């Protein structure tokens, strides 16, 4: 067991950059088990709830349950004071007596203040004060103490064991303040069938208050504050009358998804037999439906306004902007009538999702106090950002992001495919362009998105404290917080690599034709995953027993399952090739496909049997056998070929012809970076399909005219070729963020030629068809320019900044015979081409 029996111990703490440090320490101030917890009886239910959770956390760590008292005169020695500036009588006394200075958090949204003081009152030797400007501020301060004491936010949701120790000591000299940078930070349960729905029904009887108590506690421990509840056939307010009460108990702000106006789950429209979802023909019923929703939602909330088609469908092409604006006006009248307050006093959002963004681009507007919720393209690429020159909105801007999606070009619901470097790069854009009111992410079934969920909410807390260069240490710290510390660095490598590998192409899109067999690419990517699995299993073999369930969920399962999937499709490709040549290995390869297909279900069973079946159903999502965008009802093994044994021939090696080699250069391996006008080139470590990436900073920089000494990168090469050649530039699939006619641009030149200005994404329509489909499926945009050199030898390729936001991953110089492959050729040693 992970137990520390030393009384005067140093307590391991995990912290995200920018978070509170050093509350828990070595033997310094006072032992927690000698204290009581004090909470004023006038405090909100949330403050009392987190006091009880802290009591439970301390008991989990030390085995000792300390009392909770409501009167300060009941304290005899040491005390942990939990409360708000407004409701705690004792905290008010300390402020008035100048024992603590509350000015650092007074009036600041969700701010917390943590301080140790001696002799705060007669008979009290030591006090740990955890004060909040408001109820959630107090809660976040408490959970920082719990986390540093050794209780992971994932202790229940991922079976992360609590670190056992005889005592928890509080630092004697600590004064800390903390507050979030993004106002609303939330999770959206969506696409929750069959996995989460099956699990929640088996464990809780459905998406009821028992389920939401666990979900809301998780959000709160992760320092989030906002949720869109499950909505596939579910209705948060209607399914269980206690759901609203548990939201208030945990202080979670409730919203409804982008297409569910005025706090009504869309499934409720079916239940009430409301008729046509059409405002022109069914206005009265819709208004009453919405009015009832606002009457019922008496909790803290953000109200979605606007309207989409029935069941998350687009509105008709004929829908008039004037009608949509009238709908919002009428909805705000309902809000005002029901609440008895101006509509401006109820937080609202208008989601510019899919076609709704087109309405905005064509001139539709909503009142200034409504938050404009911008969106990604469902594949992690932001669609739109406000220009810095735009007049600030009272309601500000938000982002609706995706870790999971149902829709074209294909569903991706099964497993985590979201590497942190890409999340960071896109959400950094949002932060830099002052999108700071709401960040909410579609997390599908919650599991297996634990790692990116942690990062998304940590980054939302303070984007200024986590840079791209910090992601490696962030990952290592996160691993150390969940598992035995000596293995954290190796586990961090596993987390980063499987995220990178899975992002190259979603598993649901993978098939035998994805990677090139004859260039050796298929073998390379399978070997990478197989090697990763070996390392993951080696760590599993030496981990403490109590870590193994959490390790399987968070690390080993996604690697094991995807390594198996990659191998299966590789053998399908081998089988197809062998069959065409009538090789005797044909049947062997076919049998291997069958073995790996069966093994997929065995890996799922292993997950479902963890911890006596605690997570049964959570890997029920089908992921093999897609024929179009929608998931198959049942998995189906890929087709394979068999040959009669008497018709095969021996496998003879096919002579490999020496082809011309192009030059492949990873973007961060430049020869020289020219930084001018306050613009610098920033490497984004581990960002992209193969290596690292590079982009100009700051991301808010004005457009540049390429040429001369303007910002650019130089790549020195040596070539034996001359004449025309092509430079294929590989980019992250960033979209046309400002809807400019030419999209985001860059420029390319060789030696002293005039730079060619190229648009990265002016074709962007973010529809389910066309070029966008290819961009997101392959997670890359490849743009080509043609150049000419008159003699072989040394030359310099120059990549010029035009617009910020362009992220370069690599350059491939093709002199005519570079073989095509999914990831492109591996980096060329020496940057030398040959005939």
N, C-alpha and C positions, 0 to 999 in steps of 0.2 A: 504493500500500500504506500501511497505518497503521504507519509506521515513524518512530521518533524517533532521529536520529543524533547528538543532543547528548549528550556523555559525562556532564557534570554536570547531569543533567536533573531536573526534578520529575516524579516518576512518578505518573500518575493512579491514584487508588485509588477503588474502589467499596466502600461499606459500607452495611449495613443498620443502622438505628438500634440502638444497643446492642452492636454488634459491635466487634471490635478495630480501632483506628485507628493509622495512622502507623508500621507496621513498615517499610514501604518508603518511602523519602523521597528527597531530593536528596543530593548528594555530602556525606556527613556522617560515617559511621563506617567502613564498609569495603565494598569491591566484592565482590559474591557470586562472581564468576568467579575471584577470587583465593583462594577458600575451598575446603575439602573438607567433605563431609558425614560426620559421625561417628555411627554407630549401634552400640551394644554388641551383640556376637554373641549375648548371652543374651536379647535382646528378642524379643517375639512376632513372628509372621510379618506381622501387620498393620503394625507399626512399620517393619519392613524394607520392606514394600510401599510405604508412603507415602514413605519415603526415596527409593526408586527413582522414584516418580512425581514427587517434587520435582526430582530430578535431570533427569528428562525435561522438566518444565515450564521449568526454567532454560534447558535447551538449546533448547526451542521459542522462548523469548523472545530469548535472546542469541546462539544458534548455537553455544554452547560447553558441552561436557559436563564437569562437574566430577566428581572422583572421590568414591566412597563408601569409607570405611575403617571397620574394626572395632576398631582399637587407637588410643587417643588419642596414643600416642607417634609415630604416623605423621603427625601434623599438624605442619606447619612454619611456618605463618603465621596463617591465619584459619580458623575452623571454624564450621559449623552443626551444633549438637548436637541430635539428635532422640532422645527416649527417655522412659521412665517413671520415676517415683520409685522403683519397686521393682526394676527390672531394669538400669538404666544405672549402671555403676560410676562413671563420671565425674560424672554428676549427683549421685550420693550423695556423692562427694568435695566437690563444690562446696557442697552443703548443709552438710556437716560443718565445712567451712572458713568457713562463713557468707558465701560469695560470692553465694549466692542464698538467698532465703527461700521455702521450699516450703510454709509453713504455710497460705498462701492457697488452696492447692488440695488439700492432703493430706486424703484420705478423701472428697473430693467427686466424685460421679459425673460422669465425662467432662469434668472440669475441665482446663483447659490454662493454662500459664504461659509467657510469652514475654518474654525479657529479653536485652539486649545488655550484655556486660561486657568490660572491658579486662584483658589479662594474666591470664587465668583459670588458666594453668599455664605453666611455663617453656617458652619458645619459641613461645608462642601470643600474638599481638597482640590479636586481637579474637575474640569468640565470640557467636554468636546462639544462645541456649538456647531450644529448644522442648520443654518438658517437659509430660507429662500425668500426672495422678493414675493413669490407666489407659491402656490401649492406644488407645481411641478419643479420649481427651482429647489425646494426642500427635498423632493424625491430624488432628483439627480445627485444632490450632495450626499444623500444616504447611500445610493447605489455605488457611488465612487468608493465609499468606505468598504462596502461589501466586496467590490471587485478587488480592491487592494488587499483585503483580508483573505482572498483566495476563492471567492465564489464567482464563477464565470456567468455572464448573462445566459449562456447556453447550457447551464447545469441541468435543466430539465429537457430542453428541446433537442439536445444532442448528447445527453448522458455524460457531460463533462464532469469528472469527479471533483468534489470539493477537497481542497488540500487540508488535511487534518493537522492540527497543532494544539498543544496544551494551552497556549495563551495568545492573545492578540494584544499587542502594545500600540499605544497611540503616541505619535510624535509630540513632544512637549513644546516645540517651537514651530508651530505651523499656522500660517494665515493664508488662506487661499480663496480666490474668487474665480468664478467661472460662469459663462453664459453662452448660449448658442448664437451663431452668426446667421443661420437660415431659420426663419420663424417657425414654419411648419415642416416637420420631417417625418415622412410616413411610409407605410407599407400597404400594398393592395393585394389581397388574396383574390386570385382570378384563375380561370381555366382549371378549376379545382376538381374536376371529375376526369378520370375515375379515382385518382390517388388520394388526395386529401379528403374528398367527400366520403370515400369508403372507409378511410381510417377514422375520421371524426364520428361517423355513424357508429362504428364498432366500439370506439373508446368512450364517447360522450353522449351518443344518441343523436348526433347531428351538430350543426353549427349553433349551439345554444350557449347560455351564459357560462357553463362549465368550460367549454372550449375557449370562449373569448376571454375568460379570466387568465388562462394560460398564455394566450396570444398577446393580450394587452400587457401582462407582466413582462413578457419578452421585449416588447416595444419600449416600455418604460426603462427597463434595465439597459437597453441599448441607447438610451437618451433620445428616443423618438417621442413623438406626441400625437401622431395623426394616423388614421387608418381608414381605408375603404374596405368594408367587409366583403365576405364571399357573396357572389351574386349570380352564380349559375344555378338557377332554380331556387335560390335562397333569398330571404328577405330579413335583414337584421332586426328591424323593429317589429315585424309581424310574427316571426317564427318563435320568439321567446320574449315575453314581456320583461324578463330580467336582463336581457342584453343591454338595454339602455342604462340600467342601474349599474351593471358591472363596468360599463364605459366610464361612468362618473366615479366609481370606486377607484379606478386606476388612472383617472385624469386624462383619458384619451379623447382627442377631438375626432368626431366621426364625420365622414363625408360619404358621398355616393359617387359612383364612377362617372365618367365623362358623359354618359348618355342616360343618366338617371336623375332628372331634375327634381328639385325641392324635396329631397330626403325620402323619395319613394324608390324602392327596389323595382326594377322593371318587371320582375315576375309577378308583382302585385297587380299589374294591369291585367294580366291574364286571369288572375284569381278573382278580380272583381268584375270580369266580363265587360270591360269598359268600351269595347267596340273598336272602331278605327283609331289608330294612333295618328290622328290627323287634326291639326289645330284649326284648319279652315272649316272642316265639316263636323268636328266633334269638340268644339271649344269648351262648352259648358261642363261636360264630363271630365275633360282633362283638368280644367281649373279646379273642380271640386276634388279631384284625385290629388292634385298638388296641395290644395289648401289643407286637406286632412293630413298630408305628410308633414307640413310645417307645424300644425297643431300638436302632433304626436312627438315631434323631435324637440323636447324641452332641454336636452343636454347641450354641452358645448359642441359646436359644429361649424362646418363650412358648407354652405349650400351651393350645389351646382345649379347653374341657370343655363338657359338655352334649350335646344332640342335637336336630336338626331332622329333618324328613321327608326322604325319599330325593330327592337331587338338588336341594337348596335349597328343597324344598317345605315347607309348614307341617306340623306334626304334626297328627294327627287331633284333632277337637274332643273326643273322649272321653279324650284323653291325661290321665292323672292327675298332679297335681303331685307326689304321693308317689313315683310311678315315676321322674319326672325327677330328683328329689332322690336317689333310689337310684342312678340312672345315674351322677351326678356322684360319689357316694360310691365306687362301684365303680371308676370311672376313676381316682380319686385313689389307690385301693389299688394299681392297676396301676402308676401313676407311682412310688409308694413302693417296690413290689417290684422294679421294673426298675432304678431308680437307686440303691437301697440307702440312700436318705436319706428323711427325712420329706417328705411331699408339699409341705409348706409351704416347702421349700427350692427347689422348681421353680416359676418364675413361670407363672401360669395366668390365663386370662381366661374369663369367661362372657359371651357376646354377647347383649345384650337387643335382638335384632333382630326386627322384625315381631312375630309372635305371641308370641315368647319374652318380650317386655316385658309382655304380658298375664299370663303366668305369674307374673312377678315382682310385678306389681300385685295379683295375687290371693293372694300370700303365699309363693310359692316362694323359698327362700333357699339360698345356697351358703356354704361356709366363708369366714371373714373375710379370709383371705389371698388369695383369688381376686379379681382385678380385675373389676369390673362394667363391661363395655364397652357404654356407651350408644350410641345411633345417631341419625342424622337420619332423615328420611322418604324417603330416596333422592333427594330434590330439594333438599338443602341446608338444610333446616329441622329443627333439633334437636327430637326428640320428648319428651325427658325430661331433667331435671336433678335432682340430689340437693338436698334442702333444706339450708340452712346449719345448721339445728338438728339434723340427723341425726348420729348418732355416727360419727366418722371410721372408715373401713375400713383395715385394714392393707394390703390390696391396692389400695386407692384406686379411682378411677373413670377410665374412658377414653371416647373418642369415636371412632366409626366414621362417617366423612363421605364424601360422594360428589361427584365432578366428572363422573361418567359413570354411566349406569344402563340396565339392560335390564329392562323391566317397565312396568306401567301408571302413568299413563294413556297413556304412549308411551315407547319407547326414546329416549334421547338419547346418541349415541355418536360423532357425526361430528366435532364441532368444539367449541372452548371456548365455554361459555356461562356462565362463572362469574366475575362481577365481584368485584373485591377488597372493595369496601365491604360486600357481603353476607357474604362469608366472614369478614371481620373482625368484623362485628357478632354473628354466631352463635358464632364461636369465642371471642370475648370473653366471652360468656355462660358458655361452658364453663369458661374460666379463672377467672372471678369466682366461680363456684360450686364451685371447687376440684376440677375434673375435670382432673387433672394427671399421671396415670400413663401413659396411652397416647393419642396422637393418630395415627390412621391414616386415609388418604384413598384411596378408589377412584379411580384415575387412568386407568382404561380402557387405552388403547394407549400410554400415556405421552405420546406426541406426539398431538395438538397442545396438551397441557395444560401446556406449559413454564412459562408465566408464573404461573398459579395454584399450580403445584407449588412453585416458588421461594418464593412468598409463604407458603404453608401451612407449609413447613418453617422459614422464617425467623421467622415469627410464633410457631411452637411453641418455637423456641429461647429467645425471651424476649418473651412477650406484654406485659410491662410497659414495653417500650421502643418499641413501635409503637402509636400512638394513631390513632383515626379521622382526626385532622387530619394525620397523617403520611403517609397513603396516596398523596397526590399526589407528595410528594417521594420516597417509596419507589419509585413507578412511574418517575419521572424518573431516579433513581439506577440502577434496574435496566436501563432503556434505555441509559443511558450506559455501563454495564458490558458491554453486548453490541455496541454500535455506536459509530461515531465520535461523540465527545462533543458537537460543535456541534449535532447533530440530536436530542439526547436529549429536550428539552422537547417538541418537536413529536411525536416518536414516542410519548412518554408519553401525550399527548392521544389519539392513535390507539388505543393499547392500552386506555385507559379507556373510550373511546366505543364501540369495537366490543364490548367486554364488556357494557356497559350495553344496547346495542341488542339483542344476542343473548339477553340474559336476559329481555327483555320477553315473549318466547315462543320456546321451543326451535325451531330450524329444522325439526325433524321434525314439529312440530305446526302449522307455518305452512301456510296455504292462502289461496285468493282471498278468503275470507270473514272473515279475521282482522281486518283493519282496515276502517274505514268509508270507502267510496268517495265517497259524496255529501256528506259533511262536509269532504272534502279531506284526511282523515287518511291515506289510502293514499299520496296524492301527497307528503304531508309526510314520512312515514317513508322513502319511497324516495329523496326528495331528500336527506334527511339522510345516508343510506348512500352515495348517489352522490357527494355532496360529500366525504364521508370518504375514498372511494376516490380521488378526484382529489388530495387532499392526500397520501395514501399513495403514489400513483404519482409525485407531484412530488418527494417525498423520495427515492424509489427512483432517480430520474433523476440525483440529485446525490451519492448515497452512493458511497464508494470501492468498486471492483469486488469486493474480497474480502469486503465486508459483504453483498453482494446475496443470496447463498444463505440466510444466516441471517435476513435481513430478510424474505425471501419466506415462510419457514417461520413466523416468529414474529409478523409484522405484516401483510404484504401479502396473503398467501393467505387468511387468515380474512376480511379485509375484502373482497377481490375476490370470493371465493366467495359470501359472504352478500349483498353488494350485488347480485350477479347473481341470486341466489335471490329476493330481495325484488322485484327488477324483474320476474322471471318471473311471480310470483304476482300482481303488480300488473296486468300485461298480461292475465292470465287474467281478472281482475275487470273490466278494461276491455272485453275481448272479450265477456264474458257480458252486460254492460250494453248494449254496442253492438248485439249480436245481438237483444236484447229490443226495441230501438227500430228495428231494421232499418237501422242507420246504415251508410254505406259504409265506415267505418273498421273494421268487424267483421273482415274478412279480413286487413287490415294488422296488427291486434292479434294475430290467431291466428298469423300468420307470425312475429311478434316473439317470441311464446311459444316457438315451435319453435327460433328462433335462440338464445334464452337457455338453453333446455334443452340444446341441443348444446354451448353455451359452457361449461356446468357441467362436462361431461366433459373439455373442453379445459383448463380450469383445473386439474382433477385431474391430467391428463397432464403439465402444466407442473410440478406438484409432484413427480411421480414421476420426472421427468427431471433434477431437480436433482442437481448434483455427480455426474454420470455415472451416474445411477440409484441413488444410495445409498439413497434413501427410497422406492423402488418398493414399491407395495402399501399404504403407510401411509395413503392416502386412499381405500382401497377400500370404505369403509363406505357403504352405500346410505343416501340421505336424502331421496329424492323418490319419492312413490308409496305412502306409507303408507295403509292402509285400516283398521287397528286398531292395537293397541299394539305388535305385533311388526313387525319390519322386513320390507320386501318383499325377495324374493330378488333381484329386478332392479329397476332404476329404471324408472319409467313416466312419460311426460310427462303433465301435467294435461290433461284433456279441453278442447278448444276448439271453437268453432262457426264454420262458414263459411256465407256466403250467396251465392247466384247473383248475379253482378254486376248483372243487370238488375232485381233486386228491392230494391236498396238505395235509401235516401233520404239527402239531405244532412243533416249533423249540425247541428241548430239548438240553440242554447243554451236550456236550460230555465230559465225565470225563477225566481230565488231569492227565496222569500218571507222577509220579515223575521220572524224568530222571537224570542220573548222570550229575553233573554240571562240565564243564571244568572251566578253568581260562582264562579270557580275560583281557589284560592289555594294556592300551594306551601307546604308545611308550615313551611319555615324562614323564610318571609316574615311572621312574626308582628309584631303591633304592640307587644306587651309580653309578657315572660316573667316569671311570678311564681315565684320560687325560695324555698322555705321548708323548714325542718326538715332542713337539710343536703342537700336534693334540688335539683338544678339541671337545666335543660333543655339537652341537648347536641345540636347539629347534627351529623348524619352526612353529610359532604360527598359529593355524587354518588351517594348511596345511593337506589336506587329506579328505577322505570321511566322517569321523566321528569326530575326535578330532584334535590334533596337531601331528606333526611328528618330527623326529630327524635324524640328519645326521652328519658325521664327518666333521670338518673344520680344515684347509682350504680345499676347494674342489680340490685343485691342489696337495694335499699331495700324497707322494709316497705310493705304496702298502705296507701293513703291514703283518707280519707273526703272526697269532693269537696264543695266549698262554702267560702264565706268566703275565707280567705287561704291555703288549701291549694294545692299546686303546680298551676299551670295556665298555659295560653297564651291570649292574647287577640288576636283578629283584628278590627280595625275595618273596617266596611263601610258603604256608602251604597246604599240601594235605593229604587227608585221604586215597588216592589211592597208590598203588605200582605196580611195573611191567612196561611194555612198555606203552608209550604214545607218542603222536605226538605234535610237536610244529608247528603250522601254522603261518608263519611270513607274514604280510601284508605290501607290499611295493608300493610306487608310481611307475608307469609304466615306469621307466627310461630305456632307450635303451642301447645297446652295443656301447658306445660313441667312443671307439677307435678301434672297429672291432677286438678285441682280440679273440683268439680261445675260451677262457673260459668266455668271457664277464666280466661284473662287478661281484665281489664276496663278500660274507660275510661269517661269521662262527658262529656256535651255539654250545653251550655246556650246561650241567647241572652239578652243583657242580664241581668236579675236573676231569671230563672226558675230553678226548682229543677233542678239537674243531673240528666239522665237517665243512669243507669248501664247500660252496654251490654257484653255479653260479646263479645269478639273471636273466640273460637274454641271455645266449649263444644261445638260440633257435631263437633269434631275426632275422627275415627276412624282417620285415616291409612290408609285402605283404598284399593283401586283404584276405588272407586265413590263416588258422592255428592258432597257439597260439597267434600271435600278434593281430589277430581279437578279441580274448577273452580279452586280456590285455586292449586294448583301449575301447572296449565296456563297460567293467566293471570298467575301470579306476583304476585298481589294478593288481598287480602281487602277487600271493600267493604261497609261497614255503614251503615245509614241510620237517621236519627232525624227525627221530624216536630216542627216548631216553628211558633209563630204570633206574628206581630207585628201590632200594631193600627194602626200608622201608618208611612208611608214616612219615609226619612231615614237618619240615622246610627244604627248599632247595633253591638253587640259580640258576636261569637261567641266562646265560651269552651270550650276543650278541656282537660279535667281529667284529671290522673293518678289512676288507681286502683291499677293494678299496674305494676310495672316490666316491661321486656321488650317493651312495646307500641311499635311503630315507625310513626309517622304520616308518610305521604308527601304527601298533599294533601287539601284540603277542596273539595267542589263543592256549592254551594247552588243547588238546582233549584226554580224558581218555577213549574214546570209544563210548560215547553216546551224544556228543554235536550235537544238531540239526543244520542242515545246513540252512543258510539264506544268503541273498545277501550281507549285510554289515557285517556279522559275529556277534557273540554275543556281547551284550553291556558289558561294563567293569564290572568285578566282584568285588563286595564289599569285601574288606578284603583280596582279592587274596587267597581265600581258596576254595578248591574243596571238593566235598562230593560225597558219593556213591549214 
